[in-house]
Amino acid sequence: MVTCFLRYVIDPYKVSEFEEYARMWIPLVNKFGGQHNGYFLPSEGASNIALALFTFPSLADYETYRKASMTDPDCLRAFQFAEDTRCIISYERNFFRPVFGDDMF
């Protein structure tokens, strides 16, 4: 299992556009075999930082999703929406593996 952690720098005047973008991606990640854990929008503190977390069974499954997203019409619409609205200034992507306690199995 691998979780992708995305940290976005967003335009603080376009939070609603970013939220629309986020709502596009949640079902798309799930469509390609991932489990979306949600987007997290600014509330208190920095007004230009948003986060997203989603999990795939393996890094190979994530890579399959990434490749498929480059040709999927719904994904392409989401990419285009972000470009058209310019709600995302930059982002960084990191991957994490979970550690569970003994009582989790």
C-alpha positions as CSV (number, residue, x, y, z in Angstrom):
1,M,0.0,0.0,0.0
2,V,1.2,3.5,-0.9
3,T,-0.4,6.8,-0.1
4,C,0.2,9.8,-2.3
5,F,0.4,13.1,-0.4
6,L,-0.1,16.2,-2.5
7,R,0.7,19.7,-1.1
8,Y,-0.7,22.4,-3.3
9,V,0.0,26.1,-3.3
10,I,-3.2,27.6,-4.6
11,D,-4.4,31.0,-5.5
12,P,-6.2,32.2,-2.3
13,Y,-8.7,34.1,-4.4
14,K,-9.7,30.9,-6.3
15,V,-10.4,28.5,-3.5
16,S,-13.9,27.7,-4.9
17,E,-12.3,26.9,-8.3
18,F,-9.8,24.6,-6.6
19,E,-12.6,22.9,-4.7
20,E,-14.4,22.3,-8.0
21,Y,-11.2,20.8,-9.3
22,A,-10.8,18.6,-6.2
23,R,-14.4,17.3,-6.6
24,M,-13.5,16.2,-10.2
25,W,-10.6,14.1,-9.1
26,I,-12.1,12.2,-6.1
27,P,-14.2,9.9,-8.3
28,L,-11.4,9.6,-10.9
29,V,-8.9,8.3,-8.5
30,N,-11.5,5.8,-7.3
31,K,-12.3,4.9,-10.9
32,F,-8.7,3.8,-11.5
33,G,-8.5,1.6,-8.4
34,G,-7.3,4.0,-5.8
35,Q,-9.0,5.1,-2.6
36,H,-9.3,8.8,-2.3
37,N,-8.9,10.0,1.3
38,G,-10.0,13.6,0.5
39,Y,-8.8,17.1,-0.2
40,F,-8.2,19.5,2.6
41,L,-8.8,23.2,1.9
42,P,-7.6,26.2,3.8
43,S,-9.5,27.0,7.0
44,E,-7.3,28.6,9.6
45,G,-3.7,29.6,9.0
46,A,-2.3,29.8,5.5
47,S,-4.9,30.7,2.9
48,N,-3.0,29.3,0.0
49,I,-2.2,25.7,1.0
50,A,-4.4,22.7,0.2
51,L,-3.7,19.0,0.7
52,A,-4.8,15.7,-0.9
53,L,-4.3,12.1,0.1
54,F,-5.1,9.0,-1.8
55,T,-4.0,5.4,-1.6
56,F,-3.2,2.7,-4.1
57,P,-2.4,-1.0,-3.4
58,S,1.1,-0.4,-4.8
59,L,3.4,2.1,-6.5
60,A,2.9,0.1,-9.7
61,D,-0.8,0.5,-9.4
62,Y,-0.3,4.2,-8.9
63,E,1.9,4.4,-12.0
64,T,-0.8,2.6,-14.0
65,Y,-3.3,5.2,-12.9
66,R,-1.0,8.1,-13.8
67,K,-0.4,6.7,-17.3
68,A,-4.2,6.1,-17.8
69,S,-5.0,9.6,-16.6
70,M,-3.0,11.1,-19.4
71,T,-5.5,9.8,-22.0
72,D,-8.8,9.5,-20.0
73,P,-11.3,12.2,-21.2
74,D,-12.6,13.0,-17.7
75,C,-9.0,13.4,-16.4
76,L,-8.1,15.5,-19.3
77,R,-11.1,17.8,-18.5
78,A,-9.9,18.1,-14.9
79,F,-6.4,19.0,-16.0
80,Q,-7.8,21.6,-18.5
81,F,-10.0,23.1,-15.8
82,A,-7.0,23.7,-13.5
83,E,-5.1,25.2,-16.4
84,D,-8.0,27.4,-17.5
85,T,-8.8,28.7,-14.0
86,R,-5.1,28.9,-12.8
87,C,-6.3,27.9,-9.3
88,I,-3.1,25.9,-8.7
89,I,0.2,27.8,-8.5
90,S,2.4,24.8,-7.7
91,Y,2.3,21.4,-6.1
92,E,4.6,18.7,-4.8
93,R,3.9,15.0,-4.6
94,N,5.3,12.6,-2.0
95,F,4.6,8.9,-1.3
96,F,4.3,7.3,2.1
97,R,3.8,3.7,3.4
98,P,1.7,3.1,6.5
99,V,2.8,1.6,9.8
100,F,-0.1,0.0,11.7
101,G,-0.2,-1.1,15.3
102,D,-0.6,-4.8,16.2
103,D,-4.3,-4.3,17.0
104,M,-5.0,-3.2,13.4
105,F,-4.7,-6.7,11.9
